Amino acid sequence: MERISDNEMRDILSSINFVERYQALCIPYAIGAKNSFENYDNKRVLEILSEVG
């Protein structure tokens, strides 16, 4: 299989609005440096994981 060049990959990701879609998925789940899944209730962790697939 032929390797895709960095420029080709950039074009592909740009064509599907990858950055915007990634940010839209990440922002609702941003937890900051002081928080982590360790500090979440197990049920909430499972809810988050089920929401993002």
C-alpha distance matrix in Angstrom:
0.0 3.8 6.5 9.3 12.5 15.6 17.4 14.9 14.9 18.6 19.1 17.2 19.3 22.3 22.0 22.3 25.1 23.3 25.9 28.8 27.6 26.8 30.3 31.9 30.7 31.6 35.0 36.9 35.8 36.4 38.7 39.4 39.7 42.8 41.5 38.8 38.2 40.7 43.4 42.5 44.1 41.7 42.3 41.2 38.0 37.1 38.1 35.8 32.8 33.6 33.9 30.5 28.8
3.8 0.0 3.8 6.4 9.3 12.6 14.2 12.0 12.6 16.2 16.6 15.3 17.7 20.4 20.3 21.2 23.7 22.1 24.6 27.6 26.8 26.1 29.4 31.3 30.4 31.2 34.4 36.6 35.7 36.1 38.5 38.9 39.2 42.5 41.5 39.1 38.7 41.4 43.9 43.1 45.0 42.9 43.5 42.1 38.9 38.4 39.1 36.6 33.8 34.8 34.7 31.2 29.9
6.5 3.8 0.0 3.8 6.3 9.3 11.5 9.9 9.9 13.4 14.5 13.5 15.3 18.1 18.6 19.5 21.6 19.7 21.8 25.0 24.5 23.5 26.6 28.8 28.0 28.4 31.6 34.0 33.0 33.1 35.5 35.7 35.9 39.3 38.4 36.1 36.0 38.7 41.1 40.5 42.6 40.7 41.5 39.9 36.7 36.4 37.2 34.4 31.9 33.1 32.9 29.3 28.4
9.3 6.4 3.8 0.0 3.8 6.6 8.2 6.1 6.3 9.8 10.7 10.0 12.0 14.5 15.1 16.2 18.2 16.7 18.7 21.9 21.6 21.0 24.0 26.1 25.7 26.3 29.2 31.7 31.2 31.2 33.8 34.0 34.5 38.0 37.1 35.1 35.2 38.1 40.2 39.5 41.7 40.1 40.6 38.8 35.7 35.6 36.0 33.1 30.8 32.0 31.4 27.7 27.2
12.5 9.3 6.3 3.8 0.0 3.8 5.4 5.2 6.2 8.6 9.9 10.6 12.3 14.1 15.3 17.0 18.4 17.1 18.5 21.8 22.2 21.4 23.9 26.4 26.4 26.6 29.3 32.2 31.7 31.3 33.9 33.7 34.1 37.7 37.2 35.5 36.0 38.8 40.8 40.4 42.8 41.4 42.1 40.0 37.0 37.3 37.6 34.5 32.5 33.9 33.1 29.3 29.2
15.6 12.6 9.3 6.6 3.8 0.0 3.8 5.5 5.1 6.1 8.6 9.8 10.5 12.0 14.1 15.7 16.3 14.8 15.6 19.1 19.8 18.8 21.0 23.8 23.9 23.9 26.3 29.4 28.9 28.2 30.9 30.5 30.9 34.6 34.3 32.8 33.5 36.4 38.2 37.9 40.5 39.4 40.2 37.9 35.0 35.5 35.7 32.4 30.7 32.4 31.3 27.6 27.9
17.4 14.2 11.5 8.2 5.4 3.8 0.0 3.8 5.4 5.0 6.2 8.6 9.9 10.4 12.2 14.6 15.2 14.6 15.5 18.6 19.7 19.3 21.3 23.9 24.6 24.8 26.9 30.0 30.1 29.4 32.4 32.0 32.8 36.5 36.1 34.9 35.7 38.7 40.3 39.8 42.4 41.5 42.0 39.5 36.8 37.3 37.2 33.8 32.4 33.8 32.4 28.8 29.3
14.9 12.0 9.9 6.1 5.2 5.5 3.8 0.0 3.8 5.4 5.1 6.2 8.6 9.8 10.5 12.8 14.3 13.8 15.5 18.4 18.9 19.0 21.4 23.5 24.0 24.7 27.1 29.9 30.0 29.9 32.9 33.0 33.9 37.5 36.8 35.3 35.8 38.9 40.5 39.7 42.1 40.9 41.2 38.9 36.2 36.3 36.2 33.0 31.3 32.4 31.1 27.6 27.7
14.9 12.6 9.9 6.3 6.2 5.1 5.4 3.8 0.0 3.8 5.4 5.0 6.1 8.4 9.8 11.0 12.3 10.9 12.7 15.9 16.1 15.7 18.3 20.5 20.7 21.3 23.9 26.6 26.5 26.4 29.4 29.6 30.5 34.0 33.2 31.6 32.0 35.1 36.8 36.0 38.4 37.2 37.5 35.2 32.5 32.7 32.6 29.4 27.7 28.9 27.7 24.1 24.3
18.6 16.2 13.4 9.8 8.6 6.1 5.0 5.4 3.8 0.0 3.8 5.5 5.3 6.0 8.5 10.2 10.5 9.6 10.6 13.6 14.7 14.4 16.5 18.9 19.6 20.1 22.2 25.2 25.4 25.0 28.1 28.1 29.2 32.8 32.2 31.0 31.7 34.9 36.3 35.6 38.1 37.3 37.6 35.0 32.5 33.0 32.6 29.2 28.0 29.4 27.7 24.2 24.9
19.1 16.6 14.5 10.7 9.9 8.6 6.2 5.1 5.4 3.8 0.0 3.8 5.5 5.0 6.0 8.8 9.9 10.2 11.9 14.2 15.2 15.9 18.0 19.8 20.8 21.9 23.8 26.6 27.3 27.2 30.5 30.7 32.2 35.7 34.9 33.7 34.3 37.6 38.8 37.8 40.2 39.3 39.3 36.7 34.4 34.7 34.0 30.8 29.6 30.5 28.7 25.3 25.9
17.2 15.3 13.5 10.0 10.6 9.8 8.6 6.2 5.0 5.5 3.8 0.0 3.8 5.4 5.1 6.7 8.8 8.7 11.4 13.6 13.6 14.4 17.1 18.5 19.0 20.5 22.8 25.3 25.7 26.1 29.4 30.1 31.6 35.0 33.8 32.4 32.5 35.9 37.3 36.0 38.2 37.0 36.9 34.5 32.1 32.1 31.4 28.4 27.0 27.7 26.0 22.7 22.9
19.3 17.7 15.3 12.0 12.3 10.5 9.9 8.6 6.1 5.3 5.5 3.8 0.0 3.8 5.4 5.4 6.3 5.2 7.7 10.2 10.3 10.7 13.4 15.0 15.6 16.8 19.1 21.7 22.1 22.4 25.7 26.4 28.0 31.3 30.2 28.8 29.1 32.6 33.8 32.6 34.8 33.9 33.8 31.3 29.0 29.1 28.5 25.3 24.0 25.0 23.2 19.8 20.5
22.3 20.4 18.1 14.5 14.1 12.0 10.4 9.8 8.4 6.0 5.0 5.4 3.8 0.0 3.8 5.4 5.0 6.1 7.6 9.3 10.5 11.7 13.5 15.0 16.5 17.7 19.3 22.1 23.1 23.1 26.7 27.1 29.0 32.4 31.4 30.5 31.0 34.5 35.4 34.2 36.6 36.0 35.7 32.9 30.9 31.3 30.2 27.0 26.2 27.1 24.9 21.7 22.8
22.0 20.3 18.6 15.1 15.3 14.1 12.2 10.5 9.8 8.5 6.0 5.1 5.4 3.8 0.0 3.8 5.6 7.7 10.2 11.1 11.5 13.5 15.6 16.3 17.7 19.6 21.3 23.6 24.8 25.4 29.0 29.8 31.9 35.1 33.9 32.8 33.0 36.6 37.4 36.0 38.0 37.2 36.6 34.0 32.2 32.1 30.9 27.9 27.0 27.4 25.2 22.2 22.9
22.3 21.2 19.5 16.2 17.0 15.7 14.6 12.8 11.0 10.2 8.8 6.7 5.4 5.4 3.8 0.0 3.8 5.4 8.7 9.1 8.4 10.7 13.2 13.4 14.4 16.7 18.6 20.6 21.8 22.7 26.3 27.5 29.7 32.8 31.2 30.0 29.9 33.6 34.4 32.7 34.6 33.7 33.0 30.5 28.7 28.5 27.2 24.3 23.4 23.7 21.4 18.5 19.2
25.1 23.7 21.6 18.2 18.4 16.3 15.2 14.3 12.3 10.5 9.9 8.8 6.3 5.0 5.6 3.8 0.0 3.8 5.7 5.6 6.2 8.6 10.2 10.8 12.5 14.4 15.8 18.1 19.6 20.1 23.8 24.8 27.1 30.2 28.9 28.1 28.4 32.0 32.5 31.0 33.2 32.7 32.0 29.2 27.6 27.8 26.4 23.2 22.8 23.4 20.8 18.0 19.4
23.3 22.1 19.7 16.7 17.1 14.8 14.6 13.8 10.9 9.6 10.2 8.7 5.2 6.1 7.7 5.4 3.8 0.0 3.8 5.6 5.2 5.9 8.5 9.8 10.6 12.1 14.2 16.6 17.4 17.9 21.4 22.4 24.4 27.6 26.2 25.1 25.4 29.0 29.7 28.4 30.6 30.0 29.6 26.9 24.9 25.2 24.2 20.9 20.2 21.2 18.9 15.7 17.1
25.9 24.6 21.8 18.7 18.5 15.6 15.5 15.5 12.7 10.6 11.9 11.4 7.7 7.6 10.2 8.7 5.7 3.8 0.0 3.8 5.5 5.1 6.1 8.5 10.0 10.4 11.9 15.0 15.8 15.6 19.1 19.7 21.8 25.0 24.0 23.3 24.1 27.6 28.2 27.1 29.7 29.4 29.3 26.3 24.4 25.3 24.2 20.7 20.5 21.9 19.4 16.4 18.4
28.8 27.6 25.0 21.9 21.8 19.1 18.6 18.4 15.9 13.6 14.2 13.6 10.2 9.3 11.1 9.1 5.6 5.6 3.8 0.0 3.8 5.5 5.2 6.1 8.7 9.9 10.6 13.3 15.0 15.1 18.9 19.8 22.4 25.4 24.2 23.8 24.5 28.1 28.2 26.8 29.2 29.2 28.7 25.4 24.1 24.9 23.3 19.9 20.3 21.3 18.3 15.8 18.2
27.6 26.8 24.5 21.6 22.2 19.8 19.7 18.9 16.1 14.7 15.2 13.6 10.3 10.5 11.5 8.4 6.2 5.2 5.5 3.8 0.0 3.8 5.5 5.1 6.3 8.7 10.3 12.2 13.6 14.6 18.3 19.9 22.5 25.3 23.5 22.7 22.8 26.5 26.8 25.1 27.2 26.8 26.1 23.1 21.7 22.1 20.4 17.3 17.2 17.9 15.1 12.4 14.6
26.8 26.1 23.5 21.0 21.4 18.8 19.3 19.0 15.7 14.4 15.9 14.4 10.7 11.7 13.5 10.7 8.6 5.9 5.1 5.5 3.8 0.0 3.8 5.5 5.2 6.2 8.7 11.0 11.5 12.1 15.6 17.0 19.3 22.2 20.6 19.5 19.8 23.5 24.0 22.6 24.9 24.6 24.3 21.3 19.5 20.3 19.1 15.6 15.4 16.9 14.5 11.4 13.7
30.3 29.4 26.6 24.0 23.9 21.0 21.3 21.4 18.3 16.5 18.0 17.1 13.4 13.5 15.6 13.2 10.2 8.5 6.1 5.2 5.5 3.8 0.0 3.8 5.3 5.0 5.8 8.9 10.1 10.0 13.7 14.8 17.5 20.3 19.0 18.6 19.5 23.0 23.0 21.8 24.4 24.6 24.4 21.0 19.6 20.9 19.5 15.9 16.5 18.2 15.4 12.8 15.8
31.9 31.3 28.8 26.1 26.4 23.8 23.9 23.5 20.5 18.9 19.8 18.5 15.0 15.0 16.3 13.4 10.8 9.8 8.5 6.1 5.1 5.5 3.8 0.0 3.8 5.6 5.8 7.4 9.6 10.7 14.5 16.3 19.4 21.7 19.9 19.6 19.9 23.6 23.3 21.5 23.7 23.9 23.1 19.8 18.9 19.8 17.8 14.5 15.5 16.5 13.2 11.3 14.5
30.7 30.4 28.0 25.7 26.4 23.9 24.6 24.0 20.7 19.6 20.8 19.0 15.6 16.5 17.7 14.4 12.5 10.6 10.0 8.7 6.3 5.2 5.3 3.8 0.0 3.8 6.0 6.6 7.5 9.5 12.9 15.3 18.2 20.3 18.1 17.2 17.0 20.8 20.8 18.9 20.9 20.7 20.0 16.8 15.6 16.3 14.6 11.2 11.9 13.0 10.1 7.8 11.0
31.6 31.2 28.4 26.3 26.6 23.9 24.8 24.7 21.3 20.1 21.9 20.5 16.8 17.7 19.6 16.7 14.4 12.1 10.4 9.9 8.7 6.2 5.0 5.6 3.8 0.0 3.8 5.7 5.4 6.1 9.7 11.6 14.4 16.8 14.9 14.2 14.6 18.3 18.3 16.9 19.4 19.6 19.5 16.2 14.7 16.2 15.0 11.3 12.2 14.3 11.8 9.5 12.9
35.0 34.4 31.6 29.2 29.3 26.3 26.9 27.1 23.9 22.2 23.8 22.8 19.1 19.3 21.3 18.6 15.8 14.2 11.9 10.6 10.3 8.7 5.8 5.8 6.0 3.8 0.0 3.8 5.4 5.3 9.0 10.7 14.1 16.2 14.5 14.8 15.7 19.2 18.4 17.2 19.8 20.7 20.4 16.7 16.0 17.9 16.1 12.7 14.5 16.4 13.5 12.1 15.7
36.9 36.6 34.0 31.7 32.2 29.4 30.0 29.9 26.6 25.2 26.6 25.3 21.7 22.1 23.6 20.6 18.1 16.6 15.0 13.3 12.2 11.0 8.9 7.4 6.6 5.7 3.8 0.0 3.8 5.8 8.7 11.5 15.1 16.4 14.0 14.2 14.5 18.0 16.9 15.0 17.2 18.1 17.3 13.7 13.5 15.3 13.1 9.9 12.5 14.0 11.0 10.5 14.3
35.8 35.7 33.0 31.2 31.7 28.9 30.1 30.0 26.5 25.4 27.3 25.7 22.1 23.1 24.8 21.8 19.6 17.4 15.8 15.0 13.6 11.5 10.1 9.6 7.5 5.4 5.4 3.8 0.0 3.8 6.1 9.3 12.5 13.7 11.1 10.6 10.8 14.4 13.7 12.0 14.5 15.3 15.1 11.5 10.6 12.9 11.5 8.0 10.2 12.5 10.4 9.6 13.2
36.4 36.1 33.1 31.2 31.3 28.2 29.4 29.9 26.4 25.0 27.2 26.1 22.4 23.1 25.4 22.7 20.1 17.9 15.6 15.1 14.6 12.1 10.0 10.7 9.5 6.1 5.3 5.8 3.8 0.0 3.8 6.0 9.3 11.1 9.3 9.7 11.2 14.3 13.6 12.9 16.0 17.2 17.7 14.1 13.0 15.8 14.9 11.4 13.3 16.1 14.1 12.9 16.4
38.7 38.5 35.5 33.8 33.9 30.9 32.4 32.9 29.4 28.1 30.5 29.4 25.7 26.7 29.0 26.3 23.8 21.4 19.1 18.9 18.3 15.6 13.7 14.5 12.9 9.7 9.0 8.7 6.1 3.8 0.0 3.8 6.9 7.7 5.6 6.6 8.8 11.3 10.2 10.2 13.6 15.3 16.3 12.9 12.0 15.3 14.9 11.9 13.9 17.0 15.7 14.9 18.1
39.4 38.9 35.7 34.0 33.7 30.5 32.0 33.0 29.6 28.1 30.7 30.1 26.4 27.1 29.8 27.5 24.8 22.4 19.7 19.8 19.9 17.0 14.8 16.3 15.3 11.6 10.7 11.5 9.3 6.0 3.8 0.0 3.8 5.7 5.6 7.7 10.9 12.7 11.7 12.7 16.4 18.2 19.6 16.4 15.3 18.8 18.6 15.5 17.3 20.5 19.3 18.1 21.3
39.7 39.2 35.9 34.5 34.1 30.9 32.8 33.9 30.5 29.2 32.2 31.6 28.0 29.0 31.9 29.7 27.1 24.4 21.8 22.4 22.5 19.3 17.5 19.4 18.2 14.4 14.1 15.1 12.5 9.3 6.9 3.8 0.0 3.8 5.6 7.3 11.0 12.0 11.6 13.6 17.3 18.9 21.0 18.2 16.7 20.2 20.7 17.8 19.1 22.6 21.8 20.5 23.3
42.8 42.5 39.3 38.0 37.7 34.6 36.5 37.5 34.0 32.8 35.7 35.0 31.3 32.4 35.1 32.8 30.2 27.6 25.0 25.4 25.3 22.2 20.3 21.7 20.3 16.8 16.2 16.4 13.7 11.1 7.7 5.7 3.8 0.0 3.8 6.8 10.4 10.4 9.2 11.8 15.4 17.5 19.8 17.2 16.2 19.9 20.5 18.1 19.7 23.1 22.6 21.8 24.6
41.5 41.5 38.4 37.1 37.2 34.3 36.1 36.8 33.2 32.2 34.9 33.8 30.2 31.4 33.9 31.2 28.9 26.2 24.0 24.2 23.5 20.6 19.0 19.9 18.1 14.9 14.5 14.0 11.1 9.3 5.6 5.6 5.6 3.8 0.0 3.7 7.0 7.7 6.3 8.2 11.9 14.0 16.1 13.4 12.4 16.2 16.7 14.5 16.2 19.5 19.2 18.7 21.4
38.8 39.1 36.1 35.1 35.5 32.8 34.9 35.3 31.6 31.0 33.7 32.4 28.8 30.5 32.8 30.0 28.1 25.1 23.3 23.8 22.7 19.5 18.6 19.6 17.2 14.2 14.8 14.2 10.6 9.7 6.6 7.7 7.3 6.8 3.7 0.0 3.8 5.2 5.6 7.0 10.6 11.7 14.2 11.9 10.0 13.6 14.8 12.6 13.6 17.1 17.3 16.6 18.8
38.2 38.7 36.0 35.2 36.0 33.5 35.7 35.8 32.0 31.7 34.3 32.5 29.1 31.0 33.0 29.9 28.4 25.4 24.1 24.5 22.8 19.8 19.5 19.9 17.0 14.6 15.7 14.5 10.8 11.2 8.8 10.9 11.0 10.4 7.0 3.8 0.0 3.8 5.3 5.1 8.0 8.3 10.9 9.1 6.7 10.2 11.9 10.2 10.9 14.3 15.1 14.7 16.5
40.7 41.4 38.7 38.1 38.8 36.4 38.7 38.9 35.1 34.9 37.6 35.9 32.6 34.5 36.6 33.6 32.0 29.0 27.6 28.1 26.5 23.5 23.0 23.6 20.8 18.3 19.2 18.0 14.4 14.3 11.3 12.7 12.0 10.4 7.7 5.2 3.8 0.0 3.8 5.6 8.0 8.6 11.9 11.0 9.2 12.5 14.6 13.5 14.1 17.3 18.5 18.4 19.9
43.4 43.9 41.1 40.2 40.8 38.2 40.3 40.5 36.8 36.3 38.8 37.3 33.8 35.4 37.4 34.4 32.5 29.7 28.2 28.2 26.8 24.0 23.0 23.3 20.8 18.3 18.4 16.9 13.7 13.6 10.2 11.7 11.6 9.2 6.3 5.6 5.3 3.8 0.0 3.8 6.7 8.9 11.6 10.2 9.6 13.2 14.5 13.5 15.1 18.0 18.7 19.0 21.0
42.5 43.1 40.5 39.5 40.4 37.9 39.8 39.7 36.0 35.6 37.8 36.0 32.6 34.2 36.0 32.7 31.0 28.4 27.1 26.8 25.1 22.6 21.8 21.5 18.9 16.9 17.2 15.0 12.0 12.9 10.2 12.7 13.6 11.8 8.2 7.0 5.1 5.6 3.8 0.0 3.7 6.2 8.2 6.4 6.4 9.9 10.8 10.3 12.2 14.8 15.4 16.3 18.2
44.1 45.0 42.6 41.7 42.8 40.5 42.4 42.1 38.4 38.1 40.2 38.2 34.8 36.6 38.0 34.6 33.2 30.6 29.7 29.2 27.2 24.9 24.4 23.7 20.9 19.4 19.8 17.2 14.5 16.0 13.6 16.4 17.3 15.4 11.9 10.6 8.0 8.0 6.7 3.7 0.0 3.8 5.4 5.3 6.5 8.9 10.0 10.9 12.6 14.4 15.6 17.1 18.6
41.7 42.9 40.7 40.1 41.4 39.4 41.5 40.9 37.2 37.3 39.3 37.0 33.9 36.0 37.2 33.7 32.7 30.0 29.4 29.2 26.8 24.6 24.6 23.9 20.7 19.6 20.7 18.1 15.3 17.2 15.3 18.2 18.9 17.5 14.0 11.7 8.3 8.6 8.9 6.2 3.8 0.0 3.8 5.4 5.1 6.4 8.7 10.0 10.7 12.4 14.4 15.8 16.5
42.3 43.5 41.5 40.6 42.1 40.2 42.0 41.2 37.5 37.6 39.3 36.9 33.8 35.7 36.6 33.0 32.0 29.6 29.3 28.7 26.1 24.3 24.4 23.1 20.0 19.5 20.4 17.3 15.1 17.7 16.3 19.6 21.0 19.8 16.1 14.2 10.9 11.9 11.6 8.2 5.4 3.8 0.0 3.8 5.5 5.2 6.3 8.8 10.0 10.6 12.4 14.6 15.3
41.2 42.1 39.9 38.8 40.0 37.9 39.5 38.9 35.2 35.0 36.7 34.5 31.3 32.9 34.0 30.5 29.2 26.9 26.3 25.4 23.1 21.3 21.0 19.8 16.8 16.2 16.7 13.7 11.5 14.1 12.9 16.4 18.2 17.2 13.4 11.9 9.1 11.0 10.2 6.4 5.3 5.4 3.8 0.0 3.8 5.4 4.9 6.2 8.6 9.8 10.5 12.6 14.1
38.0 38.9 36.7 35.7 37.0 35.0 36.8 36.2 32.5 32.5 34.4 32.1 29.0 30.9 32.2 28.7 27.6 24.9 24.4 24.1 21.7 19.5 19.6 18.9 15.6 14.7 16.0 13.5 10.6 13.0 12.0 15.3 16.7 16.2 12.4 10.0 6.7 9.2 9.6 6.4 6.5 5.1 5.5 3.8 0.0 3.8 5.4 5.2 6.2 8.6 9.9 10.9 12.2
37.1 38.4 36.4 35.6 37.3 35.5 37.3 36.3 32.7 33.0 34.7 32.1 29.1 31.3 32.1 28.5 27.8 25.2 25.3 24.9 22.1 20.3 20.9 19.8 16.3 16.2 17.9 15.3 12.9 15.8 15.3 18.8 20.2 19.9 16.2 13.6 10.2 12.5 13.2 9.9 8.9 6.4 5.2 5.4 3.8 0.0 3.8 5.5 5.1 6.0 8.5 10.1 10.4
38.1 39.1 37.2 36.0 37.6 35.7 37.2 36.2 32.6 32.6 34.0 31.4 28.5 30.2 30.9 27.2 26.4 24.2 24.2 23.3 20.4 19.1 19.5 17.8 14.6 15.0 16.1 13.1 11.5 14.9 14.9 18.6 20.7 20.5 16.7 14.8 11.9 14.6 14.5 10.8 10.0 8.7 6.3 4.9 5.4 3.8 0.0 3.8 5.5 5.1 6.2 8.8 9.9
35.8 36.6 34.4 33.1 34.5 32.4 33.8 33.0 29.4 29.2 30.8 28.4 25.3 27.0 27.9 24.3 23.2 20.9 20.7 19.9 17.3 15.6 15.9 14.5 11.2 11.3 12.7 9.9 8.0 11.4 11.9 15.5 17.8 18.1 14.5 12.6 10.2 13.5 13.5 10.3 10.9 10.0 8.8 6.2 5.2 5.5 3.8 0.0 3.8 5.4 5.1 6.4 8.6
32.8 33.8 31.9 30.8 32.5 30.7 32.4 31.3 27.7 28.0 29.6 27.0 24.0 26.2 27.0 23.4 22.8 20.2 20.5 20.3 17.2 15.4 16.5 15.5 11.9 12.2 14.5 12.5 10.2 13.3 13.9 17.3 19.1 19.7 16.2 13.6 10.9 14.1 15.1 12.2 12.6 10.7 10.0 8.6 6.2 5.1 5.5 3.8 0.0 3.8 5.4 5.3 6.1
33.6 34.8 33.1 32.0 33.9 32.4 33.8 32.4 28.9 29.4 30.5 27.7 25.0 27.1 27.4 23.7 23.4 21.2 21.9 21.3 17.9 16.9 18.2 16.5 13.0 14.3 16.4 14.0 12.5 16.1 17.0 20.5 22.6 23.1 19.5 17.1 14.3 17.3 18.0 14.8 14.4 12.4 10.6 9.8 8.6 6.0 5.1 5.4 3.8 0.0 3.8 5.6 5.1
33.9 34.7 32.9 31.4 33.1 31.3 32.4 31.1 27.7 27.7 28.7 26.0 23.2 24.9 25.2 21.4 20.8 18.9 19.4 18.3 15.1 14.5 15.4 13.2 10.1 11.8 13.5 11.0 10.4 14.1 15.7 19.3 21.8 22.6 19.2 17.3 15.1 18.5 18.7 15.4 15.6 14.4 12.4 10.5 9.9 8.5 6.2 5.1 5.4 3.8 0.0 3.8 5.5
30.5 31.2 29.3 27.7 29.3 27.6 28.8 27.6 24.1 24.2 25.3 22.7 19.8 21.7 22.2 18.5 18.0 15.7 16.4 15.8 12.4 11.4 12.8 11.3 7.8 9.5 12.1 10.5 9.6 12.9 14.9 18.1 20.5 21.8 18.7 16.6 14.7 18.4 19.0 16.3 17.1 15.8 14.6 12.6 10.9 10.1 8.8 6.4 5.3 5.6 3.8 0.0 3.8
28.8 29.9 28.4 27.2 29.2 27.9 29.3 27.7 24.3 24.9 25.9 22.9 20.5 22.8 22.9 19.2 19.4 17.1 18.4 18.2 14.6 13.7 15.8 14.5 11.0 12.9 15.7 14.3 13.2 16.4 18.1 21.3 23.3 24.6 21.4 18.8 16.5 19.9 21.0 18.2 18.6 16.5 15.3 14.1 12.2 10.4 9.9 8.6 6.1 5.1 5.5 3.8 0.0
